[in-house]
């Protein structure tokens, strides 16, 4: 993002003015008095504060991810769009971190070192210089990285302990899910085809009737030979002009949904080994052999049990975590110092999408 873009964002950020205390009049000979800027507090959450600067940093972070140039008007709309979710995330993050502190969760030097080693390994940052350069590119110091990682690790631990570890899945829930979502555990029907294309040679002046008829006759001869028992792959090697000639004309395996409706109609009723009649294509005359086909296969409940359990668990995670966030919000002392932000927060928590873990 360019410096100009950052300047636009800063100018357009949510309109919450800073408090300023003007300096007392100074005598003519004295240097100008410094203006004391007081940080504007937007909300207190169990005594901890979220400031206008905190909000602006989050707004900039979200808008940077969009990586697009915006007009002043579009920028204001984008900020208005993202701010309610940012407020909810900021408050929820603070509540989860406070809960983590109550439970005594913290990240040791050894844990942080292991995480850094994993980051370096996954990103192939073998030297300290490479790692430092990568941090610089992201606009982070090692201290900022540690702070961000500690936040997320503590939040993850709170989620796991307070919500996810308490989830259970009954056989009845699993069976109900399986019965309602059998398509998820079904391997679709598939077919493998072989194609043979006889291209119509052109001279660039239009259709050459003699060449067209010759190509059609050649393709029809191939149909007769195939139906008489000659191997289709051999015919492809001898006659085909299609790119698939290199692998014997094989196309697939394909699901029936992937087939062109016209081709699907041509092969209806064919058994493996059967060959279609000749049909016209934009480049010539073609025929198709049905090489093989498989019927849909539905996994049994027992075979799919692990997959079912994971899907049910994932669904319950989001529901139960949303309930947990609603509870800790209700138990918290949340004191809004800006009425506009208060309205945005209450509107989003009352009617917004299911909450997610801040930072995820």
C-alpha positions in Angstrom: 0.0 0.0 0.0 1.4 3.4 -1.0 2.0 6.3 1.5 -0.8 8.1 -0.3 -3.2 5.3 0.5 -2.2 5.3 4.2 -2.8 9.0 4.3 -6.2 8.6 2.8 -7.1 5.8 5.3 -5.9 7.9 8.2 -8.0 10.8 7.1 -11.1 8.7 6.6 -11.0 6.6 9.7 -14.0 6.4 11.9 -14.8 10.0 13.0 -13.9 10.0 16.7 -12.1 13.1 17.6 -9.2 13.2 20.1 -9.4 15.2 23.2 -6.8 18.0 23.4 -6.0 20.4 26.2 -4.9 23.8 24.8 -1.7 25.3 26.3 -1.8 28.3 28.5 -0.9 31.7 26.8 2.9 32.0 26.6 4.8 35.3 27.1 6.2 36.6 23.8 9.8 35.6 24.6 9.0 32.1 25.8 9.0 29.0 23.5 5.6 27.7 22.5 4.0 25.4 25.0 3.5 21.8 24.0 -0.1 20.6 23.3 -1.0 17.6 25.5 -2.9 15.1 23.4 -5.1 12.8 25.5 -5.9 9.4 24.0 -9.6 8.9 23.4 -10.9 5.8 25.1 -13.7 4.1 23.1 -14.6 1.4 25.6 -13.5 -0.2 28.9 -13.8 -4.0 29.1 -13.5 -5.2 32.7 -11.2 -2.1 33.3 -9.0 -2.7 30.2 -9.3 -0.1 27.5 -9.7 0.0 23.7 -8.7 3.3 22.3 -9.3 5.2 19.1 -5.7 4.5 18.1 -6.2 0.7 18.7 -9.3 0.8 16.4 -7.5 2.8 13.7 -4.6 0.3 13.7 -7.1 -2.6 13.2 -8.9 -0.7 10.4 -5.7 -0.1 8.6 -4.7 -3.7 9.0 -8.0 -4.9 7.4 -7.8 -2.5 4.6 -4.2 -3.3 3.8 -5.3 -6.9 3.2 -7.6 -5.7 0.4 -4.6 -4.4 -1.6 -6.7 -2.1 -3.8 -6.8 1.6 -4.5 -10.0 3.3 -3.4 -11.5 6.7 -3.9 -12.2 8.8 -0.9 -15.9 7.9 -1.1 -15.2 4.2 -1.5 -12.7 4.3 1.3 -15.3 5.8 3.7 -17.7 3.0 2.7 -15.1 0.3 3.2 -14.3 1.6 6.7 -18.0 1.8 7.6 -18.4 -1.8 6.4 -15.5 -3.3 8.4 -15.7 -1.3 11.6 -18.6 -3.2 13.3 -16.8 -6.6 12.9 -13.5 -5.0 14.0 -15.2 -3.7 17.2 -16.7 -7.1 18.0 -13.3 -8.8 17.4 -11.5 -6.3 19.5 -13.8 -6.7 22.5 -13.9 -10.5 22.2 -10.2 -10.7 21.9 -9.8 -8.7 25.1 -12.3 -10.9 26.9 -10.6 -14.1 25.8 -7.2 -12.8 26.8 -8.5 -11.7 30.2 -9.9 -15.2 30.7 -6.6 -16.7 29.7 -4.9 -14.6 32.3 -7.4 -15.8 34.9 -6.5 -19.4 34.0 -2.8 -18.7 34.2 -2.0 -19.2 30.5 1.2 -17.7 29.2 3.8 -18.4 26.5 7.2 -19.4 27.8 10.5 -18.5 26.1 10.9 -22.1 25.1 7.4 -22.3 23.5 8.0 -19.1 21.6 11.4 -20.4 20.4 9.7 -23.6 19.0 7.0 -21.6 17.2 9.7 -19.4 15.6 11.6 -22.4 14.5 8.5 -23.8 12.9 7.8 -20.5 11.1 11.4 -20.4 9.8 11.2 -24.1 8.7 7.8 -23.7 6.9 9.0 -20.6 5.1 12.5 -21.9 4.4 14.1 -19.0 6.2 17.4 -20.7 7.0 19.5 -17.7 8.2 18.9 -15.0 10.8 19.2 -12.4 8.0 16.5 -14.0 5.9 14.2 -14.1 8.9 14.9 -10.5 9.8 14.2 -9.5 6.2 10.9 -11.4 6.2 9.8 -9.6 9.4 10.8 -6.3 7.9 8.7 -7.0 4.8 5.7 -7.7 7.0 6.4 -4.5 9.0 7.0 -6.4 12.2 9.7 -6.4 14.9 10.5 -9.6 16.8 8.7 -8.0 19.8 5.6 -7.3 17.9 5.6 -10.9 16.4 5.9 -12.3 19.9 3.0 -10.2 21.2 0.8 -11.3 18.3 1.7 -15.0 18.7 1.2 -14.9 22.4 -2.3 -13.4 22.0 -3.3 -16.1 19.5 -1.8 -18.9 21.5 -3.6 -17.9 24.7 -6.9 -17.4 22.8 -6.5 -20.8 21.2 -5.9 -22.4 24.6 -8.9 -20.7 26.1 -11.0 -22.0 23.2 -9.7 -25.5 23.6 -10.2 -25.6 27.4 -13.4 -23.7 27.8 -15.3 -24.9 24.7 -13.8 -27.5 22.4 -12.6 -30.0 25.0 -16.1 -30.2 26.4 -17.8 -31.1 23.1 -19.1 -34.6 22.6 -20.8 -36.4 19.7 -23.5 -39.0 20.2 -24.2 -41.9 17.9 -27.6 -40.4 17.3 -26.1 -37.1 16.1 -23.7 -38.9 13.8 -26.4 -41.1 12.3 -28.7 -38.1 11.8 -25.9 -36.2 10.0 -25.1 -39.2 7.8 -28.7 -39.7 6.8 -29.1 -36.0 5.8 -25.8 -35.7 4.0 -25.2 -39.0 2.2 -24.0 -37.1 -0.9 -20.9 -36.1 1.1 -20.0 -39.7 1.5 -20.7 -40.8 -2.1 -18.1 -41.4 -4.7 -19.8 -40.2 -7.9 -20.2 -42.4 -11.0 -17.3 -42.0 -13.4 -16.5 -43.0 -16.9 -13.4 -43.2 -19.1 -13.6 -42.6 -22.8 -11.4 -43.0 -25.9 -11.8 -40.5 -28.7 -10.8 -40.6 -32.3 -10.9 -37.5 -34.4 -10.5 -37.3 -38.2 -9.8 -33.6 -38.9 -11.1 -31.9 -42.0 -8.2 -30.3 -43.8 -8.9 -26.8 -45.0 -7.2 -24.4 -47.3 -8.3 -21.2 -45.6 -10.9 -20.4 -48.2 -13.8 -22.2 -46.7 -15.1 -25.7 -46.5 -13.6 -28.1 -49.0 -16.5 -30.5 -49.8 -14.2 -33.3 -51.1 -12.0 -33.1 -48.0 -15.1 -33.0 -45.7 -16.5 -36.1 -47.4 -13.2 -37.9 -47.2 -12.8 -37.2 -43.5 -16.4 -38.4 -42.8 -15.8 -41.6 -44.8 -12.6 -42.3 -42.9 -14.3 -41.9 -39.6 -17.2 -44.1 -40.6 -14.7 -46.8 -41.7 -13.1 -46.6 -38.2 -16.5 -47.2 -36.6 -17.1 -50.3 -38.7 -13.6 -51.6 -37.9 -14.0 -51.0 -34.2 -17.4 -52.7 -34.1 -15.9 -55.6 -36.0 -13.4 -56.2 -33.2 -10.3 -54.1 -33.9 -8.7 -52.5 -30.9 -9.8 -48.9 -30.6 -6.4 -47.8 -29.4 -4.9 -49.2 -32.6 -7.3 -47.3 -34.7 -6.5 -44.1 -32.7 -2.8 -44.6 -33.3 -3.5 -45.0 -37.1 -6.2 -42.5 -37.8 -6.7 -39.9 -35.0 -5.8 -36.2 -35.3 -6.7 -35.4 -31.7 -4.1 -34.5 -29.0 -5.2 -37.5 -27.0 -3.7 -39.7 -29.7 -0.5 -39.8 -27.7 -2.2 -41.8 -24.9 -4.4 -44.0 -27.0 -7.3 -41.5 -27.1 -8.0 -41.9 -23.4 -10.1 -39.1 -21.8 -11.0 -39.4 -18.2 -12.0 -40.7 -15.8 -14.8 -38.1 -15.7 -17.9 -37.7 -13.7 -21.1 -37.6 -15.7 -21.6 -33.9 -14.6 -18.3 -33.0 -16.3 -19.5 -34.3 -19.7 -20.9 -32.1 -22.4 -24.6 -32.8 -22.7 -24.2 -33.7 -26.3 -21.5 -36.2 -25.6 -23.5 -37.6 -22.7 -26.4 -38.2 -24.9 -24.2 -40.0 -27.5 -22.9 -42.5 -25.0 -26.2 -43.2 -23.3 -27.0 -46.9 -23.4 -23.4 -47.9 -24.4 -21.7 -50.7 -22.5 -17.9 -50.7 -22.0 -16.3 -51.3 -25.4 -19.3 -49.9 -27.2 -18.6 -47.2 -29.9 -20.8 -44.3 -30.9 -21.8 -43.3 -34.4 -19.7 -40.7 -36.2 -20.6 -37.1 -35.2 -19.5 -33.7 -36.5 -17.2 -31.5 -34.4 -15.9 -28.0 -35.2 -12.7 -29.5 -36.6 -13.8 -32.7 -38.2 -15.6 -36.0 -37.6 -15.3 -38.0 -34.4 -16.3 -41.2 -32.7 -16.1 -42.3 -29.0 -15.6 -45.6 -27.3 -16.8 -46.1 -23.7 -13.7 -47.6 -22.1 -15.1 -48.1 -18.6 -17.7 -46.9 -16.2 -18.3 -47.1 -12.5 -21.5 -46.8 -10.5 -21.9 -44.4 -7.5 -20.5 -45.8 -4.3 -21.9 -44.7 -0.9 -19.7 -45.3 2.1 -21.4 -47.2 4.9 -22.0 -45.4 8.1 -19.3 -47.4 9.8 -16.8 -46.7 7.0 -17.6 -43.0 7.2 -17.8 -42.7 11.0 -14.5 -40.7 11.4 -15.5 -38.3 8.7 -19.0 -37.9 10.1 -17.6 -37.2 13.6 -15.3 -34.5 12.3 -18.0 -32.8 10.3 -20.4 -32.9 13.3 -17.7 -31.7 15.6 -16.8 -28.7 13.3 -20.4 -27.7 13.2 -20.8 -27.8 17.0 -17.6 -25.9 17.5 -18.9 -22.8 15.9 -22.2 -23.0 17.6 -20.8 -23.6 21.1 -18.1 -21.0 20.7 -20.7 -18.4 19.7 -22.6 -19.4 22.9 -19.5 -19.0 25.0 -18.7 -15.6 23.6 -22.3 -14.5 24.3 -21.9 -15.6 27.9 -18.6 -13.9 28.6 -19.9 -10.7 27.0 -22.9 -10.9 29.3 -20.7 -11.5 32.4 -18.3 -8.6 31.5 -18.5 -5.0 32.6 -18.4 -3.2 29.3 -18.4 0.6 29.6 -18.8 2.5 26.3 -17.3 5.9 26.1 -18.4 6.6 22.5 -22.1 6.2 21.7 -21.6 5.7 18.0 -19.2 2.8 18.6 -21.6 1.4 21.3 -24.5 1.3 18.7 -22.3 -0.4 16.1 -21.2 -3.1 18.6 -24.7 -3.8 19.9 -26.1 -4.0 16.4 -23.5 -6.5 15.3 -23.6 -8.7 18.4 -27.4 -8.8 18.3 -27.9 -9.5 14.6 -24.5 -10.2 13.0 -23.0 -13.4 11.8 -21.8 -16.1 14.1 -18.9 -14.9 16.2 -15.4 -16.2 15.3 -12.2 -16.3 17.3 -10.5 -12.9 16.9 -7.5 -13.1 14.6 -8.7 -16.4 12.9 
